[in-house]
Amino acid sequence: MTAGTMRILGTSDLAEWRAVLEQSWQHDFHQLPQYHRVAEQRGEGVAQLFVYAQSEHTIALPLLLRPVDLREPDGWQDATSVYGYGGPVASHEKVPVEVARNFQSALAEELERRRVISVFSRLHPLIANDGLLAGLGECPMNGRTISIDLTLPDEAQTARFSRSCRRSLRRLRELGFVGLHDQEKRYLAEFVSVYLETMRRAGAQSSYFFDEAYFGLLTRELGEVSQLFVVLKNGEVTAGTLCTICDGIVQDHLGGTRDAFLKFSPDRLVVDTERLWAKESGARIFHLGGGVGAQQDSVFHYKAGFSDRQHSFRTWRWIIRPELYEELSAKSARRNAANGLSAVSAEFFPAYRCPTSPALAELSARTVVQSAEKEGCLSE
């Protein structure tokens, strides 16, 4: 088997990028060029799809490349994944070891040419892609996620709901709460208001405060891939979720609940309305995700109330230029010490990008986790 070829696509190569994904055995909206275009417009980096082809096999890895020093846009760079679940996709579920190794060699060559110091990516729990990266850095286990098997009959799905989940759904319907699939996104502005109220209540970092302009951009770029679900009570939006559907996967993306209705847990009805629509739409799996920062916290256990089906969530961390990485990390640590700051997490990757806090401040665990999560070391 002779070595293959590597080509690099940008978001302007929309048709080619999408054609590569359509040839993969499985992908999700996180790999779409439209979603990467959203990240580019938000200044998160330059999106590149590294496409390796050998014989009948293709491996494609989307990344965001960003300058380490904004004052030197043509200098050293590092790479990360879009918000959510990234990682490589392939034309076949099983790829020969030789093809995977040749892909890795070609990728290393291209990233070195682009002066990339390190790579970080969250890996999709539903797409077994860590094997394609074996030998390039490490892929540690970060936590578990929950999904609902939509191929099961409805009765089998609801049988896996917890007792409290079934009780909540029954009570919500008795009280007149109504789940709605808002295909026209008429309630998008109200949903954004609910989402921002939820972020304020949670004490989330500023980077989580996606405004109406962001949601407008996201829904325009994704089109029918994005779907809005809300729960109404007397015409008022009490909870909602913007989810996605792509290649048989429905993904819970961003959502929230109005403060005044928290005690009713209307989000449970949002999820159940999504679930019913997802099955009718022919999707195979409804991925609810995991806990905050990939922890088995109250959010994780809430989601587990809908299903006992779990998946492994991993991240990928690869240091391409160890000496430079250590130099930058040490420089960052000295700068923090000189300014009375400390890194919020010893596990953050890359270490030189770790957010900081005043060294003597007493930060809540939730705030620390949320900051680290958004910046790139943890899961959504």
C-alpha positions in Angstrom: 0.0 0.0 0.0 1.6 3.2 -1.1 1.4 6.5 0.9 -1.4 8.8 0.2 -1.9 12.5 -0.2 -2.8 15.4 2.1 -4.8 18.4 1.1 -6.0 21.3 3.3 -9.4 22.9 2.9 -10.8 26.2 4.3 -14.3 27.2 5.0 -14.4 28.9 1.5 -14.1 25.4 0.1 -17.6 24.7 1.3 -18.7 22.1 -1.3 -15.4 20.1 -1.1 -15.4 20.1 2.7 -19.0 18.9 2.9 -18.3 16.2 0.2 -15.5 14.8 2.4 -17.9 14.6 5.4 -20.6 13.0 3.4 -18.1 10.2 2.5 -17.3 9.6 6.2 -19.0 6.7 8.0 -20.1 9.1 10.7 -19.9 12.9 11.4 -21.7 15.5 13.4 -22.5 19.2 13.1 -19.2 20.0 14.9 -17.3 19.0 11.8 -19.4 21.1 9.4 -17.7 24.0 7.6 -20.6 26.2 8.5 -20.0 25.7 12.2 -16.3 26.4 11.7 -17.2 29.5 9.8 -19.1 30.7 12.9 -16.0 30.2 15.0 -13.9 32.1 12.4 -16.3 35.1 12.4 -16.1 35.1 16.2 -12.3 35.4 16.0 -11.6 31.9 17.4 -9.0 31.0 14.8 -8.7 30.1 11.1 -10.5 26.8 10.3 -8.6 24.2 8.3 -9.7 20.7 7.3 -6.7 18.3 6.9 -7.8 15.6 4.5 -5.7 12.6 4.0 -6.5 10.1 1.2 -4.9 6.7 0.7 -6.4 4.0 -1.5 -10.1 3.9 -0.7 -9.6 5.4 2.8 -10.0 9.0 3.8 -9.3 10.6 7.2 -10.3 14.3 7.8 -9.4 16.4 10.8 -10.9 19.9 11.4 -8.9 22.4 13.5 -8.8 26.0 14.4 -5.3 27.5 14.0 -4.6 30.6 16.1 -1.5 32.7 16.7 0.2 32.3 20.1 1.0 36.0 20.1 -1.6 38.2 18.5 1.1 40.8 17.7 2.8 38.2 15.5 0.0 36.7 13.3 2.6 35.0 11.1 4.6 33.6 14.1 4.0 30.5 16.2 0.6 29.0 16.3 -1.4 26.4 18.2 -4.5 24.5 17.2 -7.8 23.6 18.9 -11.2 22.3 18.1 -14.5 24.2 17.9 -16.7 24.5 20.9 -18.3 21.0 21.4 -17.0 17.7 20.2 -14.4 17.6 17.5 -11.7 15.1 16.4 -11.1 13.3 13.1 -13.6 11.5 11.0 -12.9 8.7 8.5 -14.5 7.1 5.4 -14.5 3.7 7.2 -15.2 2.7 10.8 -12.1 0.6 10.7 -8.9 2.1 9.2 -5.8 0.0 8.5 -3.0 0.8 11.0 -0.7 1.7 8.1 -3.1 4.3 6.8 -3.5 5.8 10.2 0.2 6.1 10.7 0.7 7.6 7.3 -2.1 10.1 8.1 -0.3 11.0 11.3 3.0 11.5 9.5 1.4 13.8 6.9 -0.4 15.7 9.6 2.7 16.3 11.6 4.5 17.5 8.5 1.7 20.0 7.7 1.5 21.3 11.2 5.2 21.8 11.5 5.2 23.7 8.3 2.5 26.0 9.8 4.7 26.4 13.0 2.1 24.8 15.2 3.4 24.2 18.8 0.5 22.1 20.3 -2.9 20.7 19.4 -5.9 20.3 21.6 -9.2 18.8 20.7 -12.3 17.4 22.4 -13.2 14.0 20.9 -16.7 13.1 19.9 -18.1 10.4 22.3 -20.2 8.9 19.5 -17.4 8.6 16.9 -14.6 6.2 17.8 -11.7 8.4 16.5 -9.1 8.2 19.3 -7.5 5.2 17.6 -6.6 7.4 14.6 -4.6 9.5 17.0 -2.8 6.8 18.9 0.8 7.7 19.3 0.3 11.4 18.8 0.3 12.9 22.3 -2.3 11.5 24.6 -6.1 11.0 24.7 -7.1 10.9 28.4 -10.5 9.9 29.6 -12.3 13.0 30.9 -15.8 11.7 31.8 -19.0 10.2 30.6 -21.9 11.4 28.5 -25.5 10.3 28.1 -27.5 9.4 25.0 -30.9 8.0 24.1 -31.1 5.1 21.6 -33.8 6.3 19.2 -33.9 3.0 17.3 -35.7 1.5 20.3 -39.6 1.6 20.4 -41.0 4.6 22.3 -42.1 2.4 25.2 -38.5 1.0 25.6 -37.1 4.5 25.6 -39.5 5.9 28.2 -39.0 2.7 30.3 -35.4 3.9 30.9 -36.6 7.2 32.3 -36.2 7.6 36.1 -39.2 7.6 38.3 -38.8 11.3 39.1 -38.4 12.1 35.4 -41.7 10.4 34.5 -43.4 12.1 37.4 -42.1 15.5 36.4 -43.3 15.0 32.8 -46.7 13.9 33.9 -47.1 16.9 36.2 -45.9 19.4 33.6 -48.5 18.3 31.2 -51.2 18.3 33.8 -50.3 21.9 34.7 -50.7 23.0 31.1 -47.1 23.3 30.0 -46.8 22.6 26.3 -43.7 21.5 24.4 -43.3 23.0 21.0 -40.9 22.4 18.0 -40.4 26.0 16.7 -39.4 25.3 13.1 -39.6 28.9 12.1 -37.6 30.0 15.2 -40.3 32.6 16.0 -39.4 32.3 19.7 -35.6 32.8 19.1 -35.4 36.2 20.9 -37.4 34.9 23.9 -35.1 31.8 24.0 -32.0 34.0 24.0 -33.5 35.9 26.9 -34.1 32.6 28.8 -30.6 31.4 28.0 -28.9 34.6 29.2 -31.0 34.5 32.4 -29.8 31.0 33.0 -26.1 32.0 32.5 -26.5 34.8 35.0 -28.1 32.5 37.5 -25.3 29.9 37.1 -22.6 32.6 37.5 -21.1 31.6 34.2 -18.0 33.2 32.7 -18.6 36.1 30.2 -17.5 33.8 27.3 -20.8 31.9 27.8 -23.0 34.9 27.3 -23.9 34.3 23.7 -26.1 37.1 22.6 -28.9 37.3 20.0 -26.4 38.2 17.3 -24.5 35.0 17.9 -27.6 32.8 17.8 -28.7 34.6 14.7 -25.4 33.9 13.1 -25.4 30.3 14.2 -28.9 29.5 13.0 -28.3 31.2 9.7 -25.1 29.3 9.0 -26.5 25.9 10.2 -29.9 26.4 8.6 -32.0 23.2 9.0 -29.2 21.6 11.0 -30.3 23.8 13.9 -33.7 23.3 15.5 -35.4 25.3 18.3 -37.6 23.7 21.0 -39.4 25.6 23.7 -41.9 24.9 26.4 -44.8 27.4 26.9 -47.0 28.1 29.8 -49.9 30.5 29.0 -47.9 31.6 25.9 -44.7 32.4 27.8 -41.4 30.7 27.1 -40.4 28.9 30.3 -37.5 26.8 28.9 -35.9 26.1 25.6 -33.0 24.4 23.7 -31.3 25.0 20.4 -30.4 21.5 19.2 -28.8 20.1 16.1 -29.5 17.2 13.7 -26.8 15.9 11.5 -26.0 12.5 10.0 -28.5 10.7 12.3 -27.3 12.4 15.5 -29.5 14.9 17.4 -27.3 16.9 19.8 -28.5 19.0 22.7 -26.5 22.2 22.3 -27.5 25.2 24.2 -30.5 25.8 26.5 -31.9 27.3 29.6 -34.9 27.7 32.0 -36.6 30.9 33.1 -35.9 31.6 36.8 -39.6 31.8 37.7 -40.3 28.3 36.5 -37.3 26.4 37.9 -39.4 24.6 40.5 -41.4 22.9 37.7 -38.3 21.7 35.7 -39.9 22.5 32.3 -36.6 21.5 30.6 -37.6 17.9 31.0 -40.5 18.5 28.7 -38.1 20.3 26.2 -36.0 17.1 26.1 -38.9 14.8 25.7 -40.3 17.0 22.9 -36.9 16.9 21.2 -36.8 13.1 21.7 -40.1 12.5 20.0 -39.3 14.7 17.1 -35.9 13.2 16.7 -37.3 9.7 16.4 -39.9 10.8 13.9 -37.2 12.5 11.9 -35.3 9.2 11.5 -32.4 10.1 13.8 -30.6 7.1 15.4 -29.3 8.7 18.6 -30.1 11.7 20.8 -27.0 12.8 22.6 -27.6 14.8 25.8 -23.9 15.3 26.7 -22.4 15.1 30.1 -22.0 17.2 33.3 -20.4 20.6 33.7 -16.7 20.1 33.0 -17.3 16.4 32.2 -18.0 15.8 35.9 -20.6 13.4 37.2 -22.4 16.2 38.9 -26.1 17.2 39.3 -26.3 18.1 35.6 -25.0 14.6 34.7 -27.4 12.8 37.0 -30.2 15.0 35.6 -29.4 13.8 32.1 -29.0 10.2 33.3 -32.7 10.4 34.4 -33.5 10.0 30.7 -31.3 7.1 29.9 -28.7 4.7 31.3 -26.7 4.6 28.0 -23.3 6.1 28.6 -20.3 6.9 26.4 -16.6 7.8 27.1 -15.5 11.3 26.5 -11.9 11.9 25.8 -9.7 14.9 24.8 -6.6 14.9 22.7 -3.4 16.7 23.7 -0.4 16.8 21.5 2.8 18.8 22.0 4.6 19.0 18.7 7.4 21.3 19.9 8.2 20.4 23.5 11.0 22.9 24.1 8.9 25.8 22.9 5.9 24.6 24.8 7.9 24.4 28.1 9.4 27.9 27.4 6.0 29.5 26.8 4.5 27.7 29.9 7.4 28.9 32.1 7.1 32.4 30.8 3.4 32.4 31.5 3.9 31.1 35.0 6.5 33.9 35.7 4.2 36.6 34.4 1.4 35.3 36.5 3.5 35.3 39.6 4.8 38.8 39.0 1.1 40.0 38.7 -0.2 38.1 41.7 -2.2 35.6 39.6 -2.5 31.9 39.6 -3.6 29.4 37.0 -7.2 28.1 37.6 -6.2 24.5 36.8 -3.1 22.4 36.8 -4.7 20.2 34.1 -5.3 23.0 31.6 -3.9 22.4 28.1 -2.1 24.2 26.7 -0.7 25.4 30.0 0.4 28.8 28.6 -3.2 29.6 27.7 -4.7 28.7 31.1 -7.0 31.4 32.5 -5.9 33.0 35.8 -7.4 34.3 39.0 -6.0 36.4 41.8 -3.8 34.1 43.8 -5.6 34.7 47.1 -9.1 34.8 45.8 -11.6 32.2 46.9 -13.2 31.0 43.7 -16.1 28.6 43.8 -15.4 25.2 42.1 -18.2 25.9 39.6 -16.7 29.1 38.4 -13.3 27.5 38.0 -14.7 24.6 36.1 -16.7 26.8 33.8 -13.8 29.0 33.0 -11.5 26.1 32.2 -14.2 24.4 30.2 -14.8 27.2 27.8 -11.1 28.0 27.3 -10.3 24.5 26.2 -9.3 21.8 28.8 -12.7 20.4 29.6 -15.9 19.2 27.9 -19.1 21.1 27.3 
